[in-house]
């Protein structure tokens, strides 16, 4: 799971069962966006970019890799099938 994106946002979610939750997230989004389940975790492909999910012993590392034109300074999008939004600013 690698990407050519120069920008990224990373967070960590603690859980005792990371593989189970990654499988559930990939399954949930499977009917909405392109998904992939791998040995390292999973990947969700949205219109705005990708989210890599990596299992760790104590949780899940989520890495957002946006697709943004170099001239873009701000991007905001709603995640498909949710009421959640994602906003990115480039400084």
Secondary structure, DSSP 8 states (H G I E B T S, - for coil): -----S--EEEEEE-S-HHHHHHHHHHHHTTTSEEEE-SSEEEEEETTEEEEEEEETTEEEEEEEE---TT--EEEEE-TTSS-EEEEE--
